[in-house]
Amino acid sequence: MDDKESSHDEQLGISYISQWPPDDDDVAALAADSQKRKEMESDQELTDNEPPNKIYNKSHFSILRKCNSKQESQCKSLEQTFLWALPSIARWWRSQIVKENIVYKGVADSLAVANTKLKRILRRSDCQLFIEKTINQLQIMKQRYKYNAQYFSALASFYDLRGDYVKAFKLINRSLQIDQKASDAIWLREKINRCLSAAAYRETLLGEITSVRKLPQCKMDNSLPIERRSAEGLSLREFLFQYALQAKPVIITGVVCNMTSTPWTFEHIKNIANSKKANVKRLIPDSVEWARLESACTMTVKEFINNMDNGSNTDDSQLLYLFDWSLPIHCPELASELTIPKYFAGDLLQRTRKGTLYHDSWPSLFVAPAGARSELHVDAFGSNFWMAIFQGKKRWQIFRREDLPLLYPSYFDSLDATFDVDQSNNSQNALNLCQSRECILRPGELLFVPSGCPHRVENLEKSIAISANFVDLSNYDRVIKELEYSSMMDNESKVLLSQLTDPNFLTCMNSQQTDLAWADFKNWPILKSRNSFDITPDTINNYNFRARTD
């Protein structure tokens, strides 16, 4: 369920802070960069008519400057580096701590991850002044570095962080005019474009609606119910065409009882997982991480389950949550007890080579005390999602794909959005145009969530559930699009993308697919030889064409 993250700065030769505060080496590096900048400033300026193909080096961080013939013997290639906004701010903050001995509660002494701390730092007035000062300094260099792609990328990152997406978009496009294959710049342009598009969509829609009628108020009570269907009367073909392809969530009953060889109780989970270590999470309300959940500590599964009932924490933001714990990776003993329902047994991720990204990520285990929750989020890389619940109850709220821009998405340092919407705030008028679906998921029920649909989950009782993300023909195109961007920064995503788009990779589905025991689910070569695959990409394309023309 969680996305495979890879810092784009590692690709650029810049490391994000891996601890807080950053090491002293960062301060030394900043001083070295400053000295190098001073030395380069003393060199001659580029002439306005010098063509970019003569001065641009393919390296992201470099600019080669041609000397005239009289100076050719003394000419050297000079390299200028430009830090993007976030690592620049991290270094600035470190220097502030050293220089002024600043102690800022909520930043330096917090358990939150580095990016969340950076977001808090951004609220400080002195940080805003630093951003403005840096933008001004970079603007002064514009003529000198007008053929340096990295210069424009760095400047774009500052405008992006400031929220000036129009200016940021122009700058990043200028960078890509110089270096069209710069993967970091392509990634940043998509990030800026998502922010820009969401804001434009909200403004346009609100303008159209408010000109003809008063906006309704969006309340939890106005949400639509999620349809319930019995597995006994729901074929795979009907599930695919009536729910998955129409991006319609559905609760399937009568299937969870057949998913485990032994009933999954708290005692059973505790006995099997026992001393295996798990990284448990907690809710950070202002986190920039996916679902606003961040790592809290590591403990054994047995300890976690035993501690759930101690009642020491009444603040739900401090509740610990065993969240999205991969069973194939961390507890194959529990995974081996599973049977995968026919609706998800054709997962294309299982057709990739062993060791490929996401091949063994799911199903994952969720064990939660009452009150634990995950805030609004969208599942990663365009994947579909299902959850089966064995113990307890969960309240789900699911929005339509097209409602995403109306929920005030924010992309801090990722293409996976967090959401700034406040459902209790009627002044956020865009929320009033959304239509959500809600349900209380009970033991023995399975919920399907279509790709791209924002959702929020609250545990009403202590609970046990499993979930999985999957790919089939209903979301294949969306997955490919998302992987194209994530592969700009992450080699594992690139490997997965290359396999899924290989002409020899089989994407067809079997309409007669049955439930699969775990060992069979993980044995694609045998499944391929035993089955016929009658639902093809053309089948889906013809369906989509008819749906558009009806």
VMD Tcl script that draws the C-alpha trace (Angstrom):
set ca {
  {0.00 0.00 0.00}
  {2.79 2.37 0.67}
  {4.78 3.68 -2.17}
  {8.42 2.77 -2.94}
  {10.17 6.06 -2.25}
  {13.56 7.12 -3.56}
  {14.99 10.57 -2.94}
  {15.52 12.35 -6.20}
  {18.47 14.17 -4.64}
  {20.43 10.92 -4.51}
  {20.13 10.82 -8.28}
  {21.49 14.37 -8.41}
  {24.40 13.76 -6.11}
  {22.76 15.61 -3.22}
  {21.79 13.68 -0.10}
  {18.74 14.52 1.94}
  {19.20 14.70 5.67}
  {18.96 11.18 7.03}
  {19.07 12.35 10.62}
  {17.97 15.52 12.39}
  {19.67 17.94 12.69}
  {21.92 17.33 9.65}
  {25.56 16.44 10.17}
  {28.23 19.09 10.58}
  {29.55 17.95 7.21}
  {26.59 19.69 5.62}
  {27.77 23.02 7.01}
  {31.27 22.40 5.68}
  {29.83 21.46 2.31}
  {27.83 24.68 2.27}
  {30.97 26.70 2.92}
  {32.82 24.85 0.15}
  {29.98 25.52 -2.27}
  {30.02 29.17 -1.31}
  {33.77 29.43 -1.99}
  {33.40 27.69 -5.33}
  {30.60 30.08 -6.25}
  {32.81 33.09 -5.43}
  {35.60 31.75 -7.62}
  {33.27 31.20 -10.52}
  {31.69 34.61 -10.18}
  {35.09 36.15 -10.95}
  {35.28 34.42 -14.33}
  {34.04 35.97 -17.53}
  {30.36 36.19 -18.37}
  {28.78 34.19 -21.15}
  {27.93 36.21 -24.20}
  {24.25 36.49 -25.10}
  {24.73 35.08 -28.59}
  {26.65 31.99 -27.54}
  {24.60 28.94 -28.62}
  {23.52 26.49 -25.89}
  {24.84 23.43 -27.71}
  {28.35 24.83 -27.42}
  {28.27 25.50 -23.73}
  {25.98 22.90 -22.18}
  {27.40 19.74 -20.67}
  {25.06 16.72 -20.51}
  {25.70 16.50 -16.79}
  {22.82 18.01 -14.78}
  {25.06 20.07 -12.60}
  {27.56 21.46 -15.03}
  {28.05 24.22 -17.54}
  {31.00 24.30 -19.86}
  {31.98 27.74 -20.97}
  {33.81 28.23 -24.23}
  {36.66 30.66 -24.31}
  {37.58 32.67 -27.34}
  {40.61 31.57 -29.39}
  {43.02 33.89 -27.57}
  {42.22 32.26 -24.24}
  {41.77 28.71 -25.46}
  {45.03 27.41 -23.99}
  {44.04 28.57 -20.49}
  {40.40 27.56 -20.78}
  {39.07 25.11 -18.17}
  {35.68 23.45 -17.78}
  {33.93 24.99 -14.82}
  {31.18 23.30 -12.87}
  {28.45 25.14 -11.02}
  {26.10 23.31 -8.69}
  {22.67 24.58 -7.66}
  {20.88 23.07 -4.67}
  {17.15 22.61 -4.93}
  {14.92 24.27 -2.36}
  {14.51 21.56 0.28}
  {18.19 20.62 0.74}
  {19.01 24.35 0.68}
  {16.58 24.99 3.51}
  {17.91 21.99 5.48}
  {21.42 23.42 5.27}
  {20.24 26.90 6.15}
  {18.41 25.56 9.20}
  {21.46 23.67 10.34}
  {23.56 26.82 10.06}
  {20.95 28.71 12.07}
  {21.11 26.14 14.86}
  {24.90 26.36 14.95}
  {25.01 30.15 14.72}
  {22.15 31.08 17.03}
  {21.70 27.93 19.13}
  {18.04 27.83 18.14}
  {15.79 25.32 19.88}
  {12.42 25.16 18.19}
  {9.85 22.92 19.81}
  {8.05 20.90 17.18}
  {11.05 20.81 14.86}
  {14.39 19.98 16.45}
  {12.97 17.90 19.29}
  {10.25 16.13 17.33}
  {10.07 12.46 16.36}
  {8.63 13.37 12.96}
  {10.52 12.57 9.77}
  {12.84 15.11 8.18}
  {10.41 16.32 5.51}
  {7.70 16.97 8.09}
  {10.19 19.00 10.11}
  {11.12 20.93 6.98}
  {7.48 21.76 6.40}
  {7.26 23.12 9.94}
  {10.40 25.17 9.39}
  {8.78 26.66 6.29}
  {6.16 28.29 8.51}
  {8.84 30.39 10.21}
  {9.15 33.98 9.05}
  {12.96 33.77 8.95}
  {12.71 30.77 6.62}
  {10.37 32.69 4.32}
  {12.91 35.51 4.26}
  {15.64 33.00 3.38}
  {13.55 31.70 0.47}
  {12.95 35.21 -0.87}
  {16.61 36.09 -0.48}
  {17.70 32.94 -2.31}
  {15.24 33.56 -5.14}
  {16.57 37.09 -5.52}
  {20.16 35.85 -5.56}
  {19.35 33.25 -8.19}
  {17.51 35.81 -10.30}
  {20.61 38.00 -10.37}
  {22.53 35.08 -11.91}
  {19.95 34.50 -14.64}
  {21.90 36.06 -17.50}
  {25.10 34.29 -16.51}
  {23.55 30.83 -16.32}
  {20.88 31.16 -18.97}
  {22.07 27.94 -20.64}
  {22.36 25.92 -17.42}
  {19.40 23.54 -17.08}
  {20.10 22.86 -13.41}
  {19.99 26.56 -12.62}
  {16.42 26.81 -13.89}
  {15.43 23.57 -12.13}
  {16.73 24.88 -8.81}
  {14.96 28.21 -9.22}
  {11.75 26.40 -10.18}
  {11.97 24.33 -6.99}
  {12.00 27.49 -4.88}
  {8.96 28.95 -6.64}
  {7.21 25.58 -6.31}
  {7.87 25.57 -2.56}
  {6.58 29.13 -2.33}
  {3.35 28.10 -4.08}
  {3.92 30.16 -7.22}
  {3.18 27.28 -9.57}
  {2.74 29.37 -12.72}
  {6.22 30.84 -12.39}
  {7.66 27.46 -11.34}
  {6.12 25.78 -14.39}
  {7.64 28.31 -16.77}
  {11.07 27.88 -15.20}
  {11.04 24.10 -15.25}
  {9.96 24.15 -18.89}
  {12.92 26.42 -19.62}
  {15.18 23.86 -17.94}
  {13.76 21.10 -20.11}
  {14.27 23.15 -23.25}
  {17.98 23.01 -22.47}
  {18.08 19.39 -21.33}
  {15.03 17.44 -22.48}
  {16.12 14.18 -20.86}
  {16.78 15.49 -17.35}
  {14.82 12.98 -15.27}
  {14.75 15.15 -12.14}
  {13.33 18.09 -14.09}
  {10.68 15.89 -15.76}
  {9.68 14.65 -12.31}
  {9.52 18.19 -10.91}
  {7.45 19.40 -13.86}
  {4.87 16.68 -13.21}
  {4.77 17.58 -9.51}
  {4.24 21.28 -10.33}
  {1.70 20.42 -13.01}
  {-0.40 18.43 -10.53}
  {-0.50 21.37 -8.14}
  {-1.28 23.82 -10.95}
  {-3.96 21.62 -12.53}
  {-5.73 20.97 -9.23}
  {-5.89 24.68 -8.39}
  {-7.10 25.58 -11.91}
  {-9.77 22.87 -11.83}
  {-11.08 24.07 -8.46}
  {-11.24 27.69 -9.55}
  {-12.97 26.88 -12.83}
  {-15.53 24.55 -11.31}
  {-16.30 26.84 -8.39}
  {-16.74 29.76 -10.77}
  {-19.15 27.83 -12.97}
  {-21.20 26.46 -10.10}
  {-21.47 29.59 -7.95}
  {-22.61 31.63 -10.95}
  {-25.81 29.58 -11.25}
  {-26.57 28.19 -7.81}
  {-25.59 28.19 -4.16}
  {-23.14 25.51 -3.16}
  {-24.55 22.73 -0.96}
  {-22.86 21.89 2.28}
  {-20.88 18.64 2.30}
  {-21.63 16.55 5.38}
  {-20.82 13.01 6.37}
  {-24.55 12.26 6.49}
  {-24.90 13.07 2.78}
  {-22.47 10.35 1.69}
  {-23.76 7.54 -0.46}
  {-23.62 3.94 0.79}
  {-21.24 1.42 -0.77}
  {-23.02 -1.42 -2.53}
  {-22.76 -4.90 -1.03}
  {-22.62 -7.96 -3.28}
  {-22.50 -11.64 -2.41}
  {-19.56 -13.51 -3.91}
  {-21.94 -16.32 -4.75}
  {-23.61 -14.28 -7.49}
  {-20.70 -12.08 -8.59}
  {-18.55 -13.39 -11.44}
  {-15.08 -12.07 -12.20}
  {-16.33 -10.63 -15.50}
  {-19.14 -8.73 -13.78}
  {-16.75 -7.46 -11.09}
  {-14.34 -6.22 -13.76}
  {-16.88 -4.47 -15.98}
  {-19.40 -3.25 -13.41}
  {-17.06 -2.14 -10.64}
  {-13.33 -2.04 -11.49}
  {-13.66 -0.41 -14.91}
  {-16.29 2.02 -13.65}
  {-14.15 2.98 -10.63}
  {-16.97 1.97 -8.30}
  {-16.15 0.60 -4.84}
  {-17.99 -2.52 -3.73}
  {-18.19 -4.68 -0.60}
  {-18.07 -8.41 -1.34}
  {-19.58 -10.73 1.24}
  {-19.24 -14.48 1.64}
  {-15.61 -14.57 0.56}
  {-13.48 -13.80 3.65}
  {-14.62 -16.98 5.41}
  {-12.76 -18.98 2.74}
  {-9.56 -16.93 2.74}
  {-7.68 -18.55 5.64}
  {-7.08 -22.17 6.55}
  {-7.44 -21.22 10.25}
  {-9.60 -18.44 11.73}
  {-7.49 -15.31 12.21}
  {-7.94 -14.15 15.79}
  {-5.66 -11.94 17.87}
  {-4.33 -15.05 19.62}
  {-3.62 -16.79 16.33}
  {-1.77 -13.78 14.90}
  {0.17 -13.45 18.15}
  {1.12 -17.13 18.20}
  {2.29 -17.27 14.59}
  {3.97 -13.85 14.24}
  {5.06 -13.87 17.89}
  {8.59 -12.47 18.18}
  {8.84 -11.14 14.64}
  {9.72 -7.44 14.65}
  {7.39 -4.85 13.13}
  {7.80 -1.15 12.51}
  {4.62 0.33 14.00}
  {3.25 3.73 13.04}
  {1.41 6.65 14.54}
  {-0.61 9.53 13.16}
  {1.17 12.90 12.81}
  {-1.59 15.43 11.99}
  {0.69 17.76 10.00}
  {2.83 15.05 8.42}
  {3.75 15.27 4.75}
  {4.01 11.48 4.62}
  {1.46 9.28 2.91}
  {-1.79 8.96 4.94}
  {-0.05 11.20 7.56}
  {1.37 8.08 9.23}
  {5.01 7.95 10.35}
  {7.20 5.34 11.97}
  {6.96 5.37 15.77}
  {9.07 2.44 16.99}
  {9.89 -1.21 16.43}
  {8.46 -3.98 18.60}
  {7.45 -7.61 18.29}
  {3.98 -8.43 17.05}
  {3.25 -10.17 20.34}
  {4.23 -7.05 22.31}
  {2.10 -4.84 20.10}
  {-1.03 -6.96 20.48}
  {-0.53 -7.32 24.24}
  {-0.12 -3.55 24.61}
  {-3.21 -2.63 22.60}
  {-5.48 -3.01 25.60}
  {-3.40 -1.16 28.18}
  {-5.51 1.99 27.78}
  {-2.59 4.30 28.52}
  {-3.10 6.42 25.41}
  {-6.33 8.35 25.04}
  {-4.97 10.74 22.37}
  {-5.65 9.07 19.03}
  {-2.61 10.78 17.47}
  {-0.44 8.76 19.87}
  {-2.08 5.40 19.18}
  {0.29 2.87 17.68}
  {-0.81 1.09 14.52}
  {0.60 -2.08 12.96}
  {0.05 -0.81 9.47}
  {0.70 -2.41 6.09}
  {3.12 -5.08 7.39}
  {4.10 -7.27 4.46}
  {3.24 -10.91 5.14}
  {5.25 -12.47 2.29}
  {8.36 -10.60 3.44}
  {7.99 -10.57 7.22}
  {5.73 -13.51 8.07}
  {5.46 -16.07 5.26}
  {3.95 -18.52 7.77}
  {0.77 -16.43 7.89}
  {0.86 -15.77 4.14}
  {0.92 -19.52 3.46}
  {-2.49 -19.85 5.19}
  {-4.17 -17.55 2.67}
  {-6.37 -18.13 -0.33}
  {-6.63 -15.21 -2.79}
  {-10.18 -14.50 -4.10}
  {-10.69 -14.97 -7.83}
  {-11.28 -11.24 -8.40}
  {-7.64 -10.48 -7.55}
  {-5.95 -13.80 -8.40}
  {-4.90 -12.52 -11.84}
  {-2.70 -9.78 -10.36}
  {-0.18 -8.76 -13.03}
  {2.45 -8.07 -10.37}
  {2.72 -11.82 -9.82}
  {3.75 -12.24 -13.47}
  {6.90 -10.16 -12.99}
  {10.24 -11.71 -12.12}
  {10.88 -12.64 -8.50}
  {12.58 -9.76 -6.69}
  {10.90 -7.12 -8.83}
  {9.35 -4.16 -7.03}
  {5.97 -5.07 -5.43}
  {6.21 -8.74 -6.48}
  {6.19 -9.85 -2.82}
  {4.80 -6.77 -1.05}
  {1.26 -7.98 -0.42}
  {-1.00 -9.04 1.20}
  {-0.06 -7.00 4.25}
  {-1.34 -7.12 7.80}
  {-3.19 -4.36 9.68}
  {-3.70 -4.65 13.44}
  {-5.12 -1.58 15.14}
  {-6.61 -0.39 18.43}
  {-9.94 1.43 18.42}
  {-9.45 5.04 17.33}
  {-6.37 4.51 15.16}
  {-6.82 5.95 11.69}
  {-5.15 6.76 8.41}
  {-5.96 10.16 6.94}
  {-7.04 10.87 3.39}
  {-4.69 9.33 0.82}
  {-4.55 7.65 -2.59}
  {-2.88 4.28 -3.05}
  {0.42 4.43 -4.84}
  {1.41 3.91 -8.50}
  {-2.18 3.79 -9.80}
  {-2.89 0.46 -8.13}
  {-6.26 -1.01 -7.23}
  {-6.74 -2.06 -3.62}
  {-8.72 -4.54 -1.56}
  {-9.07 -5.11 2.18}
  {-10.52 -8.11 4.01}
  {-11.43 -7.76 7.68}
  {-11.34 -10.63 10.20}
  {-11.87 -8.86 13.54}
  {-13.37 -5.50 14.53}
  {-14.97 -2.71 12.49}
  {-13.58 0.04 10.28}
  {-15.29 3.16 8.96}
  {-14.36 3.93 5.36}
  {-14.92 7.12 3.40}
  {-14.08 6.98 -0.32}
  {-14.17 9.86 -2.81}
  {-14.38 9.68 -6.58}
  {-11.25 10.02 -8.69}
  {-12.51 13.25 -10.19}
  {-12.92 14.74 -6.70}
  {-9.18 14.65 -6.00}
  {-8.48 18.28 -7.07}
  {-11.38 19.45 -4.87}
  {-9.78 17.94 -1.76}
  {-6.85 20.39 -1.81}
  {-4.04 17.94 -2.64}
  {-0.53 18.90 -1.59}
  {2.68 17.46 -3.06}
  {5.51 18.35 -0.72}
  {8.31 16.13 -2.03}
  {6.41 13.33 -3.69}
  {3.86 12.64 -6.42}
  {1.73 10.96 -3.74}
  {-0.57 13.62 -2.38}
  {-1.46 14.52 1.16}
  {-4.68 16.49 1.49}
  {-5.25 19.81 3.21}
  {-9.03 19.57 3.18}
  {-10.86 20.18 6.46}
  {-14.26 18.49 6.40}
  {-15.49 20.62 9.28}
  {-14.61 23.86 7.44}
  {-17.47 25.06 5.25}
  {-15.29 27.86 3.87}
  {-13.47 25.28 1.74}
  {-16.21 25.49 -0.86}
  {-14.65 22.98 -3.24}
  {-15.39 20.23 -0.70}
  {-19.07 20.96 -1.15}
  {-18.86 19.70 -4.71}
  {-17.48 16.29 -3.72}
  {-19.49 13.11 -3.43}
  {-18.15 10.47 -1.09}
  {-19.26 6.94 -0.34}
  {-19.14 5.51 3.17}
  {-19.44 2.19 4.88}
  {-18.66 0.39 8.10}
  {-16.65 -2.66 7.13}
  {-17.45 -5.62 9.38}
  {-15.79 -8.99 10.03}
  {-16.20 -11.33 7.07}
  {-16.45 -8.52 4.50}
  {-14.05 -7.48 1.75}
  {-13.87 -3.98 0.27}
  {-12.62 -3.12 -3.22}
  {-11.22 0.42 -3.71}
  {-10.60 1.51 -7.33}
  {-7.30 3.08 -8.31}
  {-7.01 6.83 -7.91}
  {-9.82 7.18 -5.35}
  {-8.90 9.20 -2.20}
  {-9.99 7.45 1.00}
  {-9.83 7.71 4.77}
  {-10.09 4.87 7.30}
  {-10.93 4.89 11.03}
  {-10.87 1.85 13.31}
  {-14.06 1.79 15.37}
  {-12.92 -1.28 17.31}
  {-9.63 -3.08 17.66}
  {-9.25 -4.91 14.42}
  {-7.38 -7.39 12.23}
  {-7.39 -7.01 8.47}
  {-5.25 -7.75 5.44}
  {-4.98 -5.81 2.22}
  {-3.27 -5.90 -1.15}
  {-2.65 -3.58 -4.05}
  {-2.97 -5.16 -7.47}
  {-2.83 -4.50 -11.19}
  {-5.14 -5.86 -13.88}
  {-6.58 -4.57 -17.14}
  {-8.86 -2.14 -15.33}
  {-5.94 -0.01 -14.12}
  {-3.03 -1.12 -16.31}
  {-2.80 2.16 -18.26}
  {-2.96 4.24 -15.09}
  {-0.18 2.16 -13.51}
  {2.06 2.57 -16.56}
  {1.59 6.35 -16.48}
  {2.47 6.58 -12.78}
  {5.48 4.30 -13.15}
  {6.80 6.44 -16.00}
  {7.15 9.30 -13.54}
  {8.35 7.33 -10.52}
  {10.96 5.60 -12.68}
  {12.55 9.03 -13.23}
  {13.79 8.85 -9.67}
  {13.74 5.17 -8.81}
  {15.52 2.38 -10.67}
  {13.28 -0.33 -9.19}
  {10.24 1.40 -10.69}
  {12.09 1.54 -13.99}
  {12.69 -2.23 -13.89}
  {9.03 -2.90 -13.12}
  {7.92 -0.57 -15.91}
  {10.16 -2.30 -18.42}
  {8.65 -5.68 -17.58}
  {5.03 -4.52 -17.65}
  {5.53 -2.86 -21.04}
  {7.54 -5.67 -22.61}
  {5.71 -6.83 -25.77}
  {5.96 -10.42 -24.53}
  {4.41 -9.66 -21.13}
  {0.94 -11.23 -20.90}
  {-1.68 -8.76 -19.65}
  {-4.76 -10.80 -20.60}
  {-7.18 -12.06 -17.96}
  {-9.08 -15.32 -17.48}
  {-12.82 -14.81 -17.03}
  {-13.06 -18.31 -15.50}
  {-10.41 -17.59 -12.86}
  {-11.01 -19.35 -9.54}
  {-9.79 -18.63 -6.02}
  {-6.14 -19.54 -5.60}
  {-4.32 -21.07 -2.65}
  {-1.22 -19.09 -1.75}
  {1.27 -21.48 -3.33}
  {-0.66 -21.44 -6.62}
  {-1.06 -17.65 -6.56}
  {2.73 -17.31 -6.37}
  {3.38 -19.80 -9.19}
  {2.73 -17.86 -12.39}
  {4.47 -20.25 -14.81}
  {2.11 -23.08 -13.82}
  {-0.95 -20.81 -13.97}
  {0.04 -19.58 -17.40}
  {0.29 -23.10 -18.76}
  {-3.03 -24.26 -17.28}
  {-5.32 -21.34 -18.16}
  {-6.78 -19.65 -21.19}
  {-6.99 -15.85 -21.19}
  {-10.05 -14.53 -22.95}
  {-10.19 -10.93 -21.66}
  {-7.68 -8.97 -23.71}
  {-6.62 -5.31 -23.91}
  {-8.82 -5.04 -27.01}
  {-11.77 -6.24 -24.94}
  {-11.18 -3.39 -22.51}
  {-10.58 -0.82 -25.26}
  {-13.84 -1.76 -26.98}
  {-15.69 -1.50 -23.67}
  {-14.21 1.93 -22.95}
  {-15.06 3.13 -26.46}
  {-18.69 2.07 -26.08}
  {-18.86 3.70 -22.65}
  {-17.62 7.02 -24.10}
  {-20.05 6.98 -27.01}
  {-23.17 5.85 -25.12}
}
mol new
graphics top color blue
foreach p $ca { graphics top sphere $p radius 0.5 }
foreach p [lrange $ca 0 end-1] q [lrange $ca 1 end] { graphics top cylinder $p $q radius 0.2 }
display resetview
